[in-house]
Amino acid sequence: MIDRPTDFSSLPSYKAPGRSLFSARKFALMASVVAGLGVAVYGFSPSSGPVDIFSTAAHAQVNNEVRKVAQPVGFADIVERVKPSVISVKVNINEKVAKNDSADNNDDSPFQPGSPMERFFRRFGGPDGMPRGGRGRGAVTGQGSGFFISADGFAVTNNHVVDGADKVEVTTDDGKTYSAKVIGTDARTDVALIKVEGGSNFPFAKLSEGKPRIGDWVLAVGNPFGLGGTVTAGIVSASGRDIGNGPYDDFIQIDAPVNKGNSGGPAFNTEGEVMGVNTAIYSPSGGSVGIAFSIPASTVKTVISQLKDKGSVSRGWIGVQIQPVTADIADSLGLKKAEGALVAEPQANGPAAKAGIESGDVITAVNGETVKDARELARTIGGLAPGNAVKLNVLHKGQDKVINLTLGQLPNALEAKADTDNGDKGGATRGTDVPKLGLTLAPANSVAGAGKDGVVVTEVDPKSAAAERGFKEGDVILEVAGKTVANAGDVREAINAARTDNKNSVLMRIKSGGSSRFVAVPLAKG
C-alpha cells in the first residue's frame, strides 16, 4: 500500500542545464503511483528525447521526496493499538458433553458426515483438534480466542469454543489470567458472550458500524494456546458467503491466513475496528492455509445485545418452508428474474398461514426491501424481534399482493422428524406411465401410507429429467402448474396446458419425507 501525500504544492520545481523544466511535484505524484510497481521513471525533453532525471542537479532532493511518498505503510500502529484487546480463551468441558461428540465425526464441519466437502472444512479452535486429557477420563480442554468489547470485562468469542464449558479462563495480552463465565451463546450464528471477572479497566475493541468492501485490508488477530497474540494480514475476498452452516449464514470471506486456535478472534479493518469474528476455515491441507470466514460485525452486534440482556436470542418467525427461485422455477411462474423466496409450504397456524400466504407464493420484499433469495429472507426475518409488524410483498398466482402480519417467535425445534415411511413401495398398484416425464404414477389413495391427496411416484426412469431433478419412488405430487392432481390424467392435462402456453418447464409441488418442495421439470418437445 502506498502512502500518497495529499498536498504536493510545497515541492520545488527546477530546471537543469540543457533539460526541460521538470516539476518535483509532478514527479512525486507520478512516482507515488508507480514506485510500488518497480517501474523506471524518466523525464522527457522535446529536443533530446528521454533523459534520466536522476542525473540532474536536484537528484538528492527528488530522491528524498520519492522515498517519502513511495514508502509502503505497515500495520504496526494499528496492531499496537488493538492487540491488547484480544484474549486467549481456555475451557474445560464436561466429560458427558465430550462423549456425545462422535470421535469419528468432525462436529465443527457444517457439511454432512461423509460428504466430499467435510474433510476439507475445519474450524480453527474449540475442543476438537485440541489435546484431550486423561485418555477419555476427566475434563476435555479446548482453546480459542476472543476480544473485549467493554472495559468492564464483557468479551466475544465463538459458541463452539465455549459450548458445554464447565470452566472458562482467559489470558490477556499482558499474560494475566482471569476466570470468566458464559453469559449466553447462540449456536445459529456461532457467537458467545462471556464476562471476565476480577478486572474493571480492560482494553476493548469497537465493532465496526460500516460494511466491509471487497478488497479492503483485514487483519486477523488471535491469541492461540495462550502463547501470545498473532497477526496476519489479507483482504476481504467476498461477502454474504453461505457455507452450509445454517439458514443465517452471511459470512465475510477473507484471505488472511488464520492460525489454529484463532476461533473467536477478531478481524480488524484499517480503522482498528472489528469487522468480523473469525469462525471457520476451508482448508485443503487442514492447516491455516485456506479460505477463512468471519461473522459480520453487524450480526455480532445484534446477537450480543440480546445475549447481554437475557442470555439468549429471540428471532422473528413467519412460519413458512421456503426454497430458492431457480431459473427453471422463474420460467414456470412467468417471472422475469430468478429472485425472491418461494413458499413451499406455510406451517399450519403460523403467522404466514393466518395472513393468507399459500404454497407457490413468492415473497419478493420485506418492509419495502427487496428479497434476493431464500437465505436473505431467512436472515431478514430472523434479524427482527418477535411481535414486530412487517409488510411482505408477495407474488400470488401471478398477481402482486401486500400482506401485513405480526412476527411470531422462532421455535427451538423448527420441525418434527420427517416420516420417511412412504408406504408399501411394492404394493399391488403398478401405476400409469407418463413417459415424457419418466415417471410412473398412481393415485395416492391407492397406495398404502401415501396419504389421500395427490399422486404417488411408483417408479422413476433413471435416465429421465425427473430423476435428474431428484424425484424418487414414494414421492407424492400434490400440484402441477398450480393445480391439484389426483391421478396420472390430471398430471398429463396440466403438462399439456403448460406446453400450449409455450412454457419450457412445469412447476410441481412434491411431498417427500414429510416436507414439501417445488421442482421445475423441463418439458420434452413434441
N, C-alpha and C positions, 0 to 999 in steps of 0.2 A: 504494500500500500504506500503511495507517495503522498507526502505532506506538502501541499502546494500553498505558498503564501497567498493571502487574499489581496495584497496590495503590492504591486511591483513598481509603483511610481517613484520610490526612493532610489532605485538602482540607476547607475550613471549611464550616459551614452559616451561613446568615444569614437575616434577615427584614427586608425593607424596610417602612417605614411604610405601612399600608393594604394590604399584599400578603401573600399566603400564604407559608408557610415554603418555601424552595426550597434544596435542598442542592447545593452546588457539586460534591460528589462525584457526585451523580446526574447533574447537568448534564454534567460532564466525560465520564462514561461514555457518555451519550447522544450528546454532540457528537462523540466519537471514532468513533462508528458512522456518523453522518450527515454529518459535516463534508465528507468527500470527495465527497459527492453534491450539494453545493451547496444543501442544504435549509435553509430558515429555521427556527430553533428558538425556540419561545415557551414561557413559563411560563403557568400557568393559575391563576385564582383562583375559588373556588367561588361567590363573590358577583358578581364583575365580569366573569368570562369570561377570554379570553386577554389576557395582558399581555406587553409586550416586556421580557424580563428585563434587557436591557442598559441600561434606564433606571434600574435600581436603584443604590443607593449603592455596591454591590460590583462595579460594571461593570468597573473596571480589573483587579481581581484575577481575576474569572472569565474575562475576555478573555485574560489572560496564560496561564491554565491551559488554555484551549481551544487556544491557539496551540501549546502544548507537546504536547498529546495528539493534535492533528489534523495535525501536520506530516508530509508524506509522507517516507518513508525512501528514500534513493537507494542506489546500488550502489558509491559511490566507495570506501568502506572495503574492500569485497571485491575490487574491481578493483585497488586499490593493493597488496593482498596477493598476488594470483595472477598479475598481468600479467608480472612478471619471469620467470616460469617458461615463458612462451610464446616460441617462436623462429620465425624465418623459415628455410625450407629451400630452398636453391637447388641445382639439379642440372645436370650436363652429361650428356647421354645419347648413347650410341653411335649413330653415323650409321646403321649397319645396322639397329639396332632401330627407329630412326625411319622408315626406308624401308619396313619391314614394316608400319607403320601406314598404312593407306589414307588418303590425303588426303581422299577423298570420304566416308569413314565417321567417325562420332563414336565412337571406341573407348571413350569414357567412359560411353557410354549402355548400360544393361542391356537395352534393347529391340533387337529385330532391325533391321538396316539397312532403311530404307524404311518402317518401321511408322509408323502415325499418331502414336504416342506419342514416337517418337525425337526429333523436332525440339523437343519441349518439355523434354526432360531434359538437364540439364547437371551436370557435376562442376565444382566451383569451385576448380580448381587443377591442378597437373600440367602436362605438356608441351603438351597440346592447349590451344589458345587463347592460348599464350604466343608472343612474338616468336621467330621462328626465325632462327638465324644463318647467314650466307653463302649465302642463297638456295638451300638444299638441300645446301650443302657444309659440312663440318666438323660440330661437335657441335651438337645441339639443346639449348637451355636451357629449363628449366622451373622453376616455383617454387610452393611451397605453404607450409604452416605445420606446426608440431609443438609438443611441450612436453616438458620434462624430467620424468622420473619418479624420478630419484635424483640425489643430489649429485655422483656421480662421472661424470655425463655421458650416461647412458642416456636416450634420448628416443623418443617415439612419434610417428609420422606415418602417412600413408596409403601403402599399397603402390603405388597408381597415381601417387604423387608421385615415388617413388624407383626405380620399376621400370626396370631396364636402365641405371641410372646408372653412369657411369664415375667421376664425381667428385661429392661431396656437400659443400656448405658450409652452415653455419648462422650466422645473425646473431642475437645475443641482444638483449634489450630495451634494453640499455645501448649498443648499437651495435657491440659487438665481434664479430669474425668468426673462426670456427673451422672446421677441417676435420673431417669426420665419415666414418665408414664404416658400411655397411649390415651389420647383424648377421644379420638374417633377415627374410623377408617371407612373407605369407600372402595369396594372391590371392583365396581364397574368402571371406575376411572383409574384405579391403582394409586390413589392418593391417601396418605395418612397424615394426621396431625398429632404431634407429641408435645409434651411440656417438660422442659428441663428444670429440675429442682435444685435449689441451692445457689442461685445467682439472680441478679437483677439488672445487670448492665451489659448484656451480651451485644456484640456487633451483629447487625442484621442486614439482610438484603431486601431490596424492594422489588415487588412483582411488576413487570412492565405493563403499562397501560395500552401500548400500541401493538399492532400485529406485525410480526417479522415479515420481511420481504425475502423472496428467493434471491440468493446472492449476498445477503447480509452476513457480516462476520459473526461468528459464535465461538464462545469459549466454554468448553466442558470442564467443570471443576468438580473434584471429588476428594474424599478423604478415605480411601480404601484401606481396610485392615488396620486402621489406627497408625499407619506408618507416616502419616503426614499428607498434606494436600498434593494433588497432582493437577496439572493444567494441560489441556490440549486445545488446539485451535482448528477451525474449519469454517465452512459457510453453511447457510441454510440451503439445503438441496431441494426441498419440496415442502408443501404444507397440505393439510387435510388428508393425510395418509390413513388408510384402513388396513390394518394388519391382521384382521380376523379375530381380534381380541374381544369384541363385543359391539353392541349397537351404538355406543357413544365414541367409537374410535375417531380421533381427529388429530393425529399426531403430526408434529413437526419432524421432518427428516433432516438430519444433519450429517456432514461427512467428517466431523471432528472425531478422531479415534477416542473411544470411550473404554476406560480400563476396567478390569474386573473389580468388583466391589464398589462401583460408582452408581449403582441404582439409588435413586432418590436424590442424587446430587443435582445442582443447578446448571443450566446452560445460560450464560450471560451474553447480553449484547454489548456493543462498544460503549454504551452509556453506563455500564455497570449494573444494569437491571436484569432480573431473571426473566428470560423469555420462555423458558420451559423447564420441566423436571425430567431428567434422563431416566428412562424406564426400561428400555429394551434395545437389543441389537440383533440384527440379522447378519450372521457371520458364517460364511462357508467354512472357515477354519476353526470356528469355536473360540477364537481369541477376541482381542479388542479391535481387530481389523474388520471392518464391515460397515453396514448402514445402521446408524443409531437413530432412535426415536425418542422424542421428548413430548411430554404432556404440555399443551399450551398454557401460558400463564393465566389466560382468561378463564380456562376450565379450572385450574388450581384455585384461583381466587373465589370462584363461586362455591366450590366444594368445601374449602376450609372455613368459609364463613358459616356454613351450616354445621360443620363438624364442631366448630368452636362454640356455637350457640346451644346445640342439642346433642352432639356426639354422633349424629347420623345424618344421612342425606335423604330428603324427600324430593321426588321428581313428579312432574306433571305426567298425566296419562290420559289418553283418549280412548283406549281400548279397541285398537284395530291391529289386525295382522296385515303387514304391508310387504310389498316387494318392488324391485326396481321396474321402471318402464323401459324395456329394451326397444331397439329399433323395430323388431317384428311386432311387439305389442303396440307400439305407437302407430304403426301402419294399420293394424287391426282395428284400432279405436279411432282412426282418422285424425291422429294428432300430427302436427307439423314437426314437432321436436320430441325426442325421447327424453322428456323431463317430467318431474313430479313423482309422487308416490302412489302406486296402485294399491287399492284396498282389496286384499284377497278375501278377508272376512272380518266383519265387525264382531267384537265379543258381545255376547248376549248381556243385556242390561248395562253395558258400558256407556260412557258419555257419548261416543260417536253413534252407537246404535240408537240411543234415545233421541239424538238430534236428527236422525233420518239418513245418516250415511249408510250406503249399501255396498255390497260386493260389486266390484267393477268400477266404482267411483275412483277418480284420480284427484288427489289433493295437490293443488298447484301453488298455494301460498298460505302463509300463516301471518295474520295481522299485517297483511299487505306486503310481506317479504316473500319473494319467490322461493319455492322449494325446488331445488335442482334434482334431488333424488331421494330415495327412501331413507338413506342414512342421515341426510340433512334434516328430514322431518323428525326422525327419532331424536336427534341432538337438540333440535329447536324446542320440541315439546318437553323433552327431559330437562332442559335448562330453565323451564318455567315452574313456578311453585303451584302445587295443588290448590284449587279454589280460584285460580285466575280465570277470567273470562277471555276467550280467544275467538278470533274470526277466521274461519277457514274458507278459502276459495276452492271450490270443488267442481270438477267436470263430471256431470251426471247424465249418462245416456246422450252425450253429445251437446249438452246444454250447460253453460256456466251458472253455478249457484254460489251463494254466500251463506254459510251456515255458522251460527253462533252457538257456542257451547261453553260449559264450565269444566275445567280440568279436574279429573279425579286424581288419586294418588297411586303411583305405580306400585302394584303389589310386590311383595318379596318373591312370591312364586308366580311367574308370569303365566304359566300354563300347566295343566296336568300332564302326566306322562301320556305319550301318544299310544293309542291302542293299535298295536301292529298286527293284530289278528284280523285279517280281512276276509275271513270266512273260508269255506272249503273251496280251494282252488281247483280241485279235481272233481267237482260235482257233475251231476248229470247234464247240466245245461252247457252245451258246446258254444253257443253264441253265434252271431251273424258277422260274417266278414265285411269289413269296409276297406277294400283293397287299396284304394288310393291313399289311405292313411296308414295302412299296415297294421290295423287293429282288428281284433275280433271282439265283438261287444255282445252283452246280454243285459236285459233289464235287471237293475239291482235287486228288485224284489223277488227275482227268481234264483238268486244265488245266496246261500246261507251266509249270514254275517255281513252282507254287503249293505244292508240298510234298505230303506224304502224308496229313496229318491235317486234318480239318475240312472246311468248305465254303467255296468262294471266291465273293466277290461279283462277278458279271459285269456287273451293271447296277444303277443306283440311280435311282429316281424322284426328280427334283429337288424335288418338292413334298411329299415324304414326311417322316414323323417321323425315319426313319433318316438321311435327308440332313441334317436339322437337327442330328442328333447326330454328324455328321462322317463317316458311312460313305462310302466311295469305292470305285470299281472297283479290284479287286485285293486288297482286304482279305480276310482269312481268318477266318471264325467258327469258333472252336475249341470253345466251350461255350455252351450256352443253359440258363439256370436251374440251373447246376451240373452239367449232363450233357453229355458229349461228343457231338458230332454228326458224321455222315459224309455226310449228304445232306439235301435240302430236306425230306423227310418227317420226319426227326428234329427239324428245326427247328420244323415245324408241330406236332408232337406235344408238344414242350416248351412251346410257346406256349399250346396248348390246356390243358395241365395248369396253367399259371400262371393262366389265366382261371378255371379251375374252383376254384382256391384264392383267387379274388377279389383277385388282385394287379392293381395299376394299371399296373405296368411289369414288364418281364422283363430280367434281367441277362445280358449276353452278354460273353464274353471274346474279344477281337479281336486278331489279329496283323496289325500294319501297319508296313511299313518296318523290319522286323527287331526290333520291340519289341512287347510285349503291353500291353493295357489293357482295363479293363472299361467297358462302356457300358450304361446303363439305357435301354431303348427303351419308350416308352409303348405300352400295348396299346389298339388300337381296340376300341370296344364293339360288341357284336353279332356 
